[in-house]
Amino acid sequence: MESNRRMPPWAAALIGLVSGAVAVGVSLLAAGLVKASAFPVVAVGNAAVDLTPAALKDFAIRTFGENDKMVLLTGIFLVLAAIAAAVGVLAVRDLRYGLAGLAAFGVVGVLAVLTRPGAAVVDVVPTVAGVAAAMFALHRLTARALAPPAGPREAGPPAGPHGTGPSGGEPAAGAGGEERYGAPVPPVMRAGNGPYPFDRRRLLIGTLGGVAVAGAAGVAGRMLSGRAEVAAARVGMALPRPAVPAAPLPAGADLKIRGLSPFVTPNHDFYRVDTALVLPQVDPRDWTLRIHGMVDRPVELTFADLMKRPLEEADITLCCVSNEVGGPYIGNARWLGTSLAGVLRDAGVRKGADMLLSTSADGWTCGTPVDVVLDGRDALLAFGMNGEALPVAHGFPVRQVVPGLYGYVSATKWVTEIKVTRFDRDEAYWTPKGWSARGPVKTQSRIDLPRDGARVAPGRTVIAGVAWAQHKGVDAVEVRIDRGQWRQARLAVAPTADTWRQWVVDDWDATPGSHTIEVRATDATGYTQTPDLAPVAPDGATGWHSVSVDVA
């Protein structure tokens, strides 16, 4: 046992960190019993996302790409760790300070949980349970670290006539009224520097116990959140044959040039941009889709109901409005599902309705123009992607897919509700943040080969990429080098106007030196994309993509 001295700062911080870990583990366990979105860490993170200015969100997407959520969660846990360590330091000085710190943080968690869409009073249970567990852990660890010494009671002055003090009667009192003899003084009320010494061994044993509790609770919470059941349901799902299958890909749809984006984007490479810090875990057996609002017959479909409807396959390219010129947030897949227009016609869309306000399982909302969905294009409630059930990250069990619109106004993942309404009555998630209410995809093109900054050998060099103008179709792609004459690229076959189209220029005779390559596309309406650069907000970026290469 160490000498009688103040608890070292590392020990005080460790007490706080372990108490914080217990709070996280227990709250995750309770959230597994209540609902996953009630986990306070996620609720606080989602609230932070909602309150973040659009410009800062754009910066995060540009800087961190699809890792933006991991960066945010890492930042949240680092902040939590710093706060927990500070709480430990306060608790060693006076337990009441530490408990007050935990209570204050609990209030923040409760407010974050209650402000989430669809929140109920019961959703505060994980936060309250986590804070209560952290308070208990803080008290016990502090008490263990400042425990009374084992063995005979410390010798004192000679006993008085009654054997209780130096002259009999009541025990002598020390500073502040503490008893020097008799029952031990509660260590939590001392400042960590006496009268009992700091016990490193007892603290470390208590720490291991706290870590074990936090870990076991966290693992149990993840299991209860339904991850295992949802993963098993997805893997075990056999996709039915569509009544309207997509035609086999025509020869020449994929130029099969190494380094060029393939015509069909593999699921694991398909971009992901959404606001979900933790992926919603929706069991298809529990999933329902409610369609209501300006309809003649409100509808509620189960997953089994959806599978019984006529099914369709379609090749559709999706693009995010946050995609910079030449950016990666675009992909093409073969989707399987049922017609969204057919479901709406069964419900009976009333005259005057012009918006579908769809809601995700995590509360995110999206506004889709009704006329676009009903104009005959392959707008789907999809549950299959490239021959397998939707990956959880892409909306399992069901998502919307509407060609020709940016994802923020069309591609709701984990969709559970569609309200038929009007744009002048309702707003979706991104509209109040300055984004356009309607988001038709702009005609764009991208150079995949050679990469920007590449060093290439002199001689014949391949220039290749993709172009897109969903639901209009790409008619031509042109390339120029060093602001010279535009030359026509050779186009791959496009099975429909709803997919991107590969292109290639394979006869460039690269000469030594630095060169700039630019590309532009013309769609089937005759529109050639503008060279004027515009940012992604409020309705998608514009400009010609260019790359610089060194030939040597």
VOGU-3710 file (C-alpha; in Angstrom, 3 decimals, decimal comma):
1> mesnrrmppw> 0,000/0,000/0,000  1,284/3,446/-0,886  2,029/6,136/1,610  -0,622/8,496/2,913  -0,846/11,079/0,096  -3,227/12,654/-2,398  -4,554/10,303/-5,088  -2,457/10,724/-8,252  -4,233/12,447/-11,179  -4,065/9,343/-13,383
11> aaaliglvsg> -6,001/7,355/-10,785  -8,714/10,005/-10,494  -9,035/10,165/-14,297  -9,152/6,359/-14,480  -12,050/6,290/-12,017  -13,962/8,714/-14,240  -13,157/6,838/-17,444  -14,302/3,490/-16,055  -17,481/5,074/-14,697  -18,126/6,580/-18,130
21> avavgvslla> -17,569/3,196/-19,779  -20,103/1,649/-17,413  -22,577/4,388/-18,384  -22,114/3,662/-22,096  -22,370/-0,119/-21,667  -25,450/-0,045/-19,444  -27,224/2,548/-21,602  -26,513/0,434/-24,697  -27,977/-2,599/-22,921  -31,080/-0,630/-21,931
31> aglvkasafp> -31,415/0,742/-25,467  -31,418/-2,841/-26,724  -34,441/-3,455/-24,528  -36,202/-0,165/-25,371  -35,096/0,786/-28,919  -31,749/1,371/-30,570  -32,346/5,056/-31,310  -32,740/5,708/-27,567  -29,011/5,069/-27,043  -27,932/8,501/-25,751
41> vvavgnaavd> -24,595/8,568/-27,575  -26,409/8,154/-30,897  -29,124/10,627/-29,903  -26,541/13,273/-29,001  -24,662/12,584/-32,234  -27,808/12,821/-34,346  -28,757/16,063/-32,618  -25,278/17,392/-33,404  -25,733/16,409/-37,062  -29,108/18,162/-37,200
51> ltpaalkdfa> -27,689/21,351/-35,672  -24,574/21,427/-37,848  -24,672/24,128/-40,567  -24,971/22,786/-44,102  -21,592/24,267/-45,073  -19,879/22,336/-42,286  -21,637/19,122/-43,353  -20,434/19,650/-46,911  -16,908/20,142/-45,597  -17,140/16,909/-43,600
61> irtfgendkm> -18,328/14,947/-46,639  -15,603/16,448/-48,859  -12,891/15,888/-46,276  -13,823/12,525/-44,780  -16,099/11,045/-47,433  -18,050/8,012/-46,268  -15,970/8,007/-43,062  -17,640/11,196/-41,837  -19,872/9,307/-39,392  -16,948/7,370/-37,961
71> vlltgiflvl> -15,073/10,642/-37,483  -18,078/12,170/-35,712  -18,584/9,156/-33,446  -14,875/9,091/-32,641  -15,050/12,770/-31,744  -18,093/12,188/-29,531  -16,371/9,363/-27,644  -13,212/11,450/-27,209  -15,294/14,273/-25,734  -17,091/11,778/-23,495
81> aaiaaavgvl> -13,748/10,396/-22,336  -12,457/13,882/-21,494  -15,635/14,706/-19,562  -15,521/11,373/-17,728  -11,896/11,924/-16,717  -12,789/15,397/-15,411  -15,713/13,912/-13,457  -13,296/11,461/-11,838  -10,992/14,282/-10,749  -13,942/16,185/-9,275
91> avrdlrygla> -15,256/13,092/-7,493  -11,946/12,495/-5,738  -12,077/16,026/-4,383  -15,698/15,673/-3,358  -18,039/12,946/-4,562  -20,895/15,413/-4,781  -19,077/17,315/-7,528  -18,612/14,151/-9,567  -22,237/13,091/-9,153  -23,387/16,548/-10,191
101> glaafgvvgv> -21,255/16,309/-13,331  -22,810/12,971/-14,255  -26,288/14,333/-13,596  -25,639/17,321/-15,856  -24,472/15,072/-18,638  -27,549/12,903/-18,120  -29,755/15,947/-18,655  -28,036/16,577/-22,000  -28,667/12,958/-22,995  -32,328/13,080/-21,982
111> lavltrpgaa> -32,907/16,286/-23,958  -31,208/14,818/-27,025  -33,281/11,626/-26,826  -36,584/13,448/-26,351  -35,991/15,745/-29,331  -35,533/12,862/-31,791  -38,407/12,189/-34,217  -40,981/9,808/-32,755  -39,479/9,957/-29,252  -41,485/8,707/-26,271
121> vvdvvptvag> -40,979/9,161/-22,536  -39,765/5,562/-22,210  -36,832/6,449/-24,476  -35,116/8,231/-21,570  -34,710/4,910/-19,720  -31,314/4,059/-21,313  -29,910/7,469/-20,381  -31,207/7,321/-16,824  -30,011/3,732/-16,370  -26,566/4,589/-17,725
131> vaaamfalhr> -26,154/7,633/-15,494  -27,360/5,725/-12,418  -24,884/2,921/-13,124  -22,093/5,463/-13,609  -22,917/7,126/-10,279  -22,773/3,785/-8,492  -19,468/2,915/-10,185  -18,022/6,331/-9,330  -18,935/5,917/-5,658  -17,599/2,373/-5,387
141> ltaralappa> -14,335/3,019/-7,217  -13,623/6,127/-5,164  -14,358/4,231/-1,968  -12,078/1,355/-3,001  -9,219/3,664/-3,906  -9,417/5,417/-0,521  -10,182/2,419/1,673  -9,302/2,203/5,408  -6,140/0,206/6,083  -6,509/-3,422/6,984
151> gpreagppag> -5,439/-4,786/10,392  -5,694/-3,427/13,957  -7,156/0,010/14,515  -4,591/2,786/14,620  -3,300/3,345/18,137  -4,517/6,487/19,873  -4,186/8,269/23,209  -4,867/6,262/26,370  -8,484/5,416/26,914  -10,423/7,326/29,501
161> phgtgpsgge> -12,487/5,808/32,283  -15,084/4,549/29,829  -12,569/3,335/27,244  -13,857/5,583/24,474  -11,501/8,545/24,374  -8,657/10,313/26,112  -10,813/11,261/29,083  -13,953/9,184/28,624  -17,263/10,258/27,199  -17,506/11,078/23,490
171> paagaggeer> -14,760/10,348/20,997  -12,493/13,217/20,106  -13,323/15,042/16,875  -10,850/16,168/14,298  -11,021/19,082/11,920  -14,406/19,600/10,388  -16,054/17,393/13,007  -14,606/14,095/11,627  -14,351/11,270/14,119  -10,765/10,261/14,710
181> ygapvppvmr> -11,723/7,045/16,483  -14,675/4,748/16,131  -16,528/4,336/12,799  -14,387/5,120/9,754  -15,044/8,410/8,018  -16,682/7,905/4,605  -13,767/8,297/2,207  -15,916/9,991/-0,410  -16,144/13,093/1,745  -12,380/13,472/1,986
191> agngpypfdr> -10,146/15,067/-0,627  -8,175/11,957/-1,465  -5,341/12,756/0,895  -6,298/11,218/4,211  -6,707/9,954/6,738  -6,574/6,706/4,691  -3,929/6,148/1,993  -4,488/5,647/-1,714  -4,696/1,919/-2,482  -3,509/1,219/-6,037
201> rrlligtlgg> -4,233/-2,505/-5,896  -7,840/-2,129/-4,764  -8,457/0,527/-7,432  -7,090/-1,652/-10,225  -9,213/-4,602/-9,098  -12,278/-2,371/-9,046  -11,328/-1,015/-12,472  -11,210/-4,499/-13,960  -14,648/-5,190/-12,519  -16,043/-1,987/-13,982
211> vavagaagva> -14,565/-2,700/-17,408  -16,026/-6,217/-17,313  -19,481/-4,856/-16,492  -19,256/-2,236/-19,255  -18,085/-4,774/-21,823  -20,668/-7,424/-20,964  -23,493/-4,869/-20,969  -22,344/-3,440/-24,298  -22,146/-6,847/-25,983  -25,569/-7,800/-24,652
221> grmlsgraev> -26,965/-4,478/-25,836  -25,672/-5,003/-29,371  -27,220/-8,466/-29,410  -30,547/-7,156/-28,160  -30,521/-4,376/-30,765  -31,383/-7,031/-33,322  -28,172/-6,933/-35,377  -27,764/-10,698/-35,367  -31,424/-11,344/-36,193  -31,478/-8,773/-38,986
231> aaarvgmalp> -28,227/-10,088/-40,465  -29,587/-13,638/-40,379  -32,890/-12,545/-41,947  -31,040/-10,790/-44,744  -28,680/-13,678/-45,472  -31,556/-16,144/-45,433  -33,768/-14,135/-47,768  -34,391/-15,780/-51,142  -35,254/-13,181/-53,761  -38,309/-14,089/-55,867
241> rpavpaaplp> -38,320/-13,955/-59,628  -39,562/-10,633/-60,981  -42,637/-10,523/-63,156  -40,839/-7,890/-65,242  -37,135/-8,808/-65,309  -34,503/-6,414/-66,555  -33,134/-7,290/-69,950  -29,689/-8,936/-69,993  -26,939/-6,337/-70,248  -26,217/-5,769/-73,944
251> agadlkirgl> -22,790/-6,507/-75,305  -20,717/-3,358/-75,094  -22,428/-1,932/-72,010  -19,183/-2,406/-70,099  -15,953/-1,545/-71,921  -14,008/-3,573/-69,329  -11,100/-1,158/-69,180  -8,942/-1,588/-66,093  -9,382/1,385/-63,781  -12,660/2,476/-65,386
261> spfvtpnhdf> -15,742/2,310/-63,141  -17,602/-0,899/-64,056  -21,089/-0,538/-65,478  -22,538/-2,315/-62,410  -21,151/-1,034/-59,131  -20,528/-3,894/-56,671  -22,571/-3,531/-53,486  -19,488/-3,184/-51,294  -18,229/-0,298/-53,473  -21,557/1,510/-53,770
271> yrvdtalvlp> -21,401/4,947/-52,157  -23,162/5,608/-48,872  -24,239/9,090/-47,802  -26,898/9,448/-45,088  -27,386/10,911/-41,619  -27,544/7,593/-39,721  -24,713/7,380/-37,170  -25,725/3,807/-36,397  -27,390/1,748/-39,106  -31,069/1,072/-38,352
281> qvdprdwtlr> -31,688/-2,619/-37,702  -35,115/-3,403/-39,141  -36,319/-6,985/-39,128  -38,442/-7,620/-42,244  -40,896/-9,568/-40,076  -41,585/-6,357/-38,135  -41,385/-3,933/-41,072  -44,468/-2,086/-42,278  -44,981/0,733/-44,759  -47,776/3,173/-43,968
291> ihgmvdrpve> -49,129/5,324/-46,809  -51,486/8,071/-45,711  -52,298/11,744/-46,116  -53,955/12,937/-49,317  -55,139/9,487/-50,379  -58,555/7,891/-50,753  -57,563/4,628/-49,075  -54,732/4,669/-46,504  -52,530/1,622/-46,894  -50,304/-0,343/-44,532
301> ltfadlmkrp> -48,133/-3,001/-46,146  -46,110/-5,698/-44,446  -42,988/-7,145/-46,051  -44,984/-10,246/-46,975  -47,576/-8,013/-48,660  -44,834/-6,294/-50,631  -43,385/-9,587/-51,845  -46,806/-10,661/-53,139  -47,107/-7,654/-55,429  -45,886/-7,737/-59,060
311> leeaditlcc> -42,120/-7,375/-58,918  -39,853/-5,506/-61,309  -36,134/-5,300/-62,027  -34,447/-2,154/-63,282  -30,927/-0,854/-63,892  -30,765/2,569/-62,249  -27,922/4,939/-61,421  -28,176/6,836/-58,131  -26,284/10,039/-57,411  -25,892/12,153/-54,269
321> vsnevggpyi> -26,421/15,907/-54,455  -23,207/16,267/-52,421  -21,221/14,864/-55,333  -18,617/17,410/-56,411  -17,705/17,680/-60,085  -15,830/14,442/-60,777  -16,775/13,081/-57,345  -17,311/9,481/-56,209  -20,861/9,633/-54,830  -22,564/7,901/-57,725
331> gnarwlgtsl> -23,151/4,243/-58,561  -25,198/1,986/-60,791  -27,023/-1,170/-59,690  -29,745/-3,604/-60,721  -32,626/-3,124/-58,297  -35,501/-5,498/-57,525  -38,772/-4,345/-56,009  -42,339/-3,344/-56,646  -43,641/-0,278/-58,422  -44,000/2,707/-56,121
341> agvlrdagvr> -46,491/4,192/-58,574  -48,601/1,029/-58,354  -48,764/1,238/-54,563  -49,753/4,906/-54,751  -52,487/4,190/-57,301  -53,897/1,528/-54,988  -54,055/4,148/-52,242  -55,645/6,686/-54,594  -53,630/9,931/-54,728  -55,970/12,895/-54,401
351> kgadmllsts> -55,999/15,861/-56,749  -53,648/18,620/-55,629  -51,082/16,376/-53,972  -47,599/17,063/-55,342  -45,218/15,651/-52,722  -44,381/12,315/-51,122  -42,923/12,917/-47,663  -41,201/9,628/-46,914  -39,740/8,759/-43,517  -36,884/6,440/-42,651
361> adgwtcgtpv> -36,784/4,116/-39,648  -34,363/6,565/-38,005  -36,668/9,556/-38,520  -34,994/11,129/-41,571  -37,424/12,571/-44,116  -37,373/13,057/-47,881  -39,648/14,979/-50,236  -40,261/13,465/-53,683  -42,348/15,079/-56,446  -45,498/13,013/-57,075
371> dvvldgrdal> -45,549/13,713/-60,810  -42,058/12,257/-61,247  -43,030/8,993/-59,542  -46,212/8,675/-61,602  -44,772/9,579/-65,035  -43,934/5,993/-66,013  -40,301/5,741/-64,919  -39,082/2,758/-62,856  -39,681/4,228/-59,403  -39,371/1,299/-56,999
381> lafgmngeal> -39,838/0,172/-53,445  -36,715/-1,958/-53,692  -35,569/-4,853/-51,517  -32,981/-6,392/-53,855  -29,679/-4,987/-55,124  -27,449/-6,688/-57,677  -28,965/-10,118/-57,130  -29,045/-10,140/-53,321  -31,119/-8,650/-50,526  -30,366/-4,998/-49,872
391> pvahgfpvrq> -27,310/-4,557/-47,645  -28,236/-2,987/-44,300  -26,119/0,050/-45,192  -28,247/0,553/-48,300  -31,664/0,333/-46,678  -32,549/-3,260/-45,774  -35,274/-4,356/-45,833  -36,854/-1,743/-48,173  -35,802/1,556/-49,728  -37,029/3,960/-52,391
401> vvpglygyvs> -35,277/4,172/-55,760  -36,437/6,901/-58,160  -34,325/7,510/-61,278  -33,559/11,065/-62,358  -33,530/12,679/-58,895  -30,711/13,204/-56,429  -30,886/10,830/-53,485  -31,878/13,460/-50,935  -35,262/13,852/-52,644  -35,829/10,300/-53,824
411> atkwvteikv> -33,852/7,469/-52,274  -35,128/7,008/-48,711  -33,461/4,015/-47,059  -35,187/1,931/-44,379  -38,445/3,554/-45,513  -41,402/3,017/-43,160  -43,874/5,778/-44,001  -45,030/7,817/-47,004  -47,279/10,811/-46,457  -48,941/12,100/-49,617
421> trfdrdeayw> -48,973/15,867/-49,179  -47,913/19,179/-50,762  -44,633/21,065/-50,909  -46,364/24,176/-49,541  -47,514/22,248/-46,449  -44,577/20,038/-45,497  -40,799/20,169/-45,631  -38,323/17,307/-45,716  -35,076/17,100/-43,738  -32,780/19,048/-46,070
431> tpkgwsargp> -35,096/21,785/-47,343  -35,043/23,974/-44,188  -31,248/23,748/-44,317  -31,103/25,610/-47,610  -31,307/22,821/-50,191  -33,724/22,857/-53,108  -37,065/21,136/-52,507  -36,831/19,371/-55,878  -33,557/17,872/-57,057  -33,385/16,676/-60,676
441> vktqsridlp> -29,982/15,183/-61,499  -27,813/17,417/-63,662  -26,022/16,183/-66,752  -22,439/15,421/-65,732  -19,316/13,506/-66,765  -16,187/12,263/-65,029  -12,683/11,222/-66,041  -11,614/7,951/-64,388  -8,432/7,411/-66,449  -5,850/8,767/-66,129
451> rdgarvapgr> -6,169/9,868/-62,522  -5,527/13,451/-61,517  -1,827/13,877/-60,804  -0,891/10,636/-62,574  2,444/10,143/-64,291  2,022/8,403/-67,637  4,407/7,193/-70,317  4,636/8,959/-73,669  2,697/7,471/-76,535  -0,800/6,160/-77,051
461> tviagvawaq> -2,787/6,699/-73,840  -6,345/5,749/-72,901  -8,678/8,428/-71,521  -11,916/6,978/-70,138  -14,708/7,698/-67,726  -18,461/7,781/-67,180  -21,233/10,265/-67,953  -24,807/10,457/-66,685  -28,083/12,251/-67,309  -30,585/9,983/-65,563
471> hkgvdavevr> -33,944/9,633/-67,282  -32,717/11,756/-70,183  -29,784/9,697/-71,407  -26,295/10,643/-72,596  -25,981/11,263/-76,337  -22,372/12,422/-76,621  -19,163/12,904/-74,649  -16,296/15,145/-75,767  -12,736/15,414/-74,515  -10,082/18,062/-75,052
481> idrgqwrqar> -6,431/18,331/-74,050  -4,783/21,616/-73,108  -7,816/23,629/-74,305  -7,431/22,321/-77,835  -10,139/21,027/-80,130  -12,921/18,896/-78,683  -12,851/15,296/-79,867  -15,709/12,817/-79,717  -15,377/9,923/-77,280  -16,566/6,445/-78,146
491> lavaptadtw> -19,630/5,577/-76,030  -20,490/2,233/-74,488  -23,998/0,890/-75,000  -26,547/2,123/-72,445  -29,452/-0,289/-71,783  -31,731/2,545/-70,627  -31,667/6,305/-70,135  -31,675/5,771/-66,353  -28,076/4,516/-66,155  -24,696/6,099/-66,564
501> rqwvvddwda> -22,701/5,479/-69,714  -19,041/4,619/-70,096  -16,920/6,473/-72,663  -13,350/6,216/-73,973  -10,804/8,066/-76,097  -8,105/5,523/-76,866  -5,989/7,311/-79,462  -4,392/10,169/-77,542  -0,712/10,396/-78,430  0,669/11,700/-75,138
511> tpgshtievr> 3,743/13,884/-75,535  6,224/14,687/-72,731  5,219/17,487/-70,407  2,264/18,515/-68,242  -1,222/18,291/-69,725  -4,767/19,140/-68,643  -7,651/16,922/-69,817  -11,277/18,133/-69,727  -14,566/16,381/-70,440  -18,157/17,438/-71,132
521> atdatgytqt> -21,353/15,536/-71,922  -24,447/16,272/-73,972  -27,741/14,641/-73,028  -30,618/13,440/-75,215  -32,424/16,773/-74,895  -29,495/18,507/-76,623  -28,187/20,169/-73,473  -24,387/20,310/-73,135  -23,140/20,666/-69,588  -21,970/24,123/-68,637
531> pdlapvapdg> -18,334/24,963/-67,883  -19,457/27,309/-65,100  -18,432/25,917/-61,733  -21,125/25,839/-59,050  -21,027/24,234/-55,591  -23,167/21,288/-54,596  -25,614/23,479/-52,664  -28,454/24,078/-53,192  -29,231/21,667/-56,040  -26,061/19,989/-57,338
541> atgwhsvsvd> -22,633/20,953/-58,666  -21,892/22,051/-62,234  -18,736/22,433/-64,311  -16,384/20,378/-66,442  -14,273/17,747/-64,764  -10,569/18,093/-65,480  -7,395/16,244/-64,500  -3,738/17,175/-64,782  -1,132/14,580/-65,747  2,623/14,502/-66,286
551> va> 3,920/12,621/-69,301  7,499/11,458/-68,920
//
